[in-house]
Amino acid sequence: MKRKFFLKALILLAGAALAAQLCACSVPAGNVISGQGSLSYSEESEASLSEAEQSSEPEQSSEPEEVLQPKITLSSNEVQRGSFMIVRIENYDGKAVEYKDFLGYERSFFEYDGGWLSLIPVKTAAKAGNYVLTIILDGVRYDNDITVTERDFEEQYLTVSPSTLEQTLESDYAQTEFYEKAEPMKKVFTPQKLWNGEFICPLEAEYKVSTSFGTHRTFSNGATERHNAVDMAAKGGTPVLATNSGSVIFAQYLQLTGNTVIIDHGMGVLSWHYHMRSIDVNEGDFVEKGTKIGEVGTTGLSTGNHLHFGITVGGIFTDPMKVVGTEPQIDFWKAEA
């Protein structure tokens, strides 16, 4: 009897020990069962995280930089026939901008002083009225209202000898030669400014304006033209001076315009000189303002000693006497600041 009881006791003790082992094995890994005052793994982690949060400095919140929108500024919203205006773009880092001006001519901007500039001429034949200049930057359209103002031009009848007409206006060779050699010079475009200060009169000696800019002229053979320059009548041999510094891009005799010199002053501004007796510069020369480039004469389509003096801006003839004595205000926006 005692032996059976003893065996049962052993069996109960073994079962209790096995149960204790099974309970110990069921505790999740990482948790610590210990005495009073100890923390579980999760409690320790939370405490450590709290301390770390308290000891670490708060993160600095960085605000995004303000992106400036492109700004378009006009030298004026009004421009007279036979004159020009200037447009500037600021806050634009894209590619060079090409566009059509409000008269439909292809134009482009060039980099200047941290922005982009474009000179827009208005031909004498333009109709006075209201226009819209549209420029598109990165898909965004910018419209600018423009007013072209009226200007009256003179009328003139000019008698030319039949022999001179035959060799010039009525000569296919003379016309073709001019349009193949001189006309393409209008497209010459140097983005840098080559001129230096104000433009001076190309004649220092006394002269008389025999034909003003924009005159509607009728020749004795019935041909007509819009005179795109100023004819300055002076004594033959009078020195012709460079109106400003620049590069000589054309210096040749042409049957239509006689001894002809064209100077590139940069930024699309060119000066044109016709009918001279002689030429004193060569193509490729860089001339300073006031340099003698030739002498007054009467070569080509001419009825007497005079200098045909013209200025193109962006390929369009503009009134040279509105340029002489001034400097194109390419920094116009600074005066407004």
Summary of the structure (lengths in Angstrom):
residues: 337
radius of gyration: 42.5
end to end distance: 118.5
largest distance: 162.1
contacts: 979
relative contact order: 0.13
helix: 20%
strand: 35%
